[in-house]
């Protein structure tokens, strides 16, 4: 087919690594084009996340082409036609044009083809079915350019059928709508999503987490989350979700209202804003387990959802210092943002003084230097206290005294306080 558009040469097209890969195909007399997301984002003037390439050449031939050009080639998915070219820190997924013969969710049985339109037909959305050559000529068999301009997220083919082939496309529909879409949304797609939503538990936690995080970090995520709730989608992946108001206000705070150095958009923080208030520790842990959180993500969510210490603008400098020492300045900042957003969800226009107080609290926590508590468990053991819960209890008592003294007592003074506590307890 003939090209139907042209994009200016992108910076990623001109890097030495990209030029080397395309030159390897050109030297072999083989066609290769950029495909999918990098083309879509180039049309919109957005930075490309990944540079994917497609070619009519079969995988073994791709391996030969790359090896002849002294480019490291990894057969990452050779059965399904994917070879990864590696040049330094740059990775390029190079996939042979293919058609799905049978579909098994994420793992279809494929046959290779030299037909670019047939390959485009197996992609999920029209805006992801475009390709372009190294000169920027765009090939667009399903009118993705027009849809991208209108903000329409449309399935290639029949929505119900495409989701049945791979239920992850249901969540990807909402993710791409959150990132690229504008009203009106496709009613046929929504009907298909609602009907097939009960199949969402078939997906792995990793897949659900990946798409949910992309939705939560999109601009105005509350609009998409509200839509998912109204279409009976959200309850199949996050039954613990509460009102979307706090999420809406949290996104507004960091995207539009305030600019505080050191605060970035964070999907786990946004998830915490979406959860029902007052969830117990077991429920929070279950969410992290179900969505296959990393240890860092799980601990972050647990710290934000755990009870106390209360963070609010009227707290004294000493109380703020103690809170930061107990849970870290970063968690205090997160809790402040969540509390601020929840407050805004109930009262959209706060007095200027209240707004400034929230901001001041966050900036103070950000800039706070925390002095580490000078005692360890071994210091208690050295006092002939046996291993067991009493060690932690004694440390906590001394630490509470140390904090109440504005963190000033030295290690020697803390050891003396420990001795005093033990003396009192032993006299009982």
ABEGO torsion letter per residue (X at the ends): XBBABBBBBBAAAABAAAAAAAAAAAAAGBBBBBBEAAAAAAAAGBBBABBBBBBABBAAAAAAAAAAAGBBBBBABAAAGBBBBBBEABBBBBBBBBBBABBBEABBBBBBBABAAAAAAABABAAAABBBBAAGBBBBAAGAAAAAAAGBBBBBEBAAAAAAABAAAAAAAAAAAAAABBOBBBAAAAAAAAAAAAAAAABBAAAAAAAAAAAAABBGAAAAAAAAAAAGAAAAABAABBBAAAAAAAAAAAAAABBBBGBBBBAAAAAAAABBBGBBAAAAAAAAAAAGBBAAAAAAAAAAABBOBBBBAABBAAAAAAAAAAAEAAAAAAAAAAAAAAAAAABABBBAAAAAAAAAAAAAAAABBBBBBABBAAAAAAAGBBBEAAAAAAAAAAAAAAAAAGGABBAAAAAAAAAAAAAAAAAX
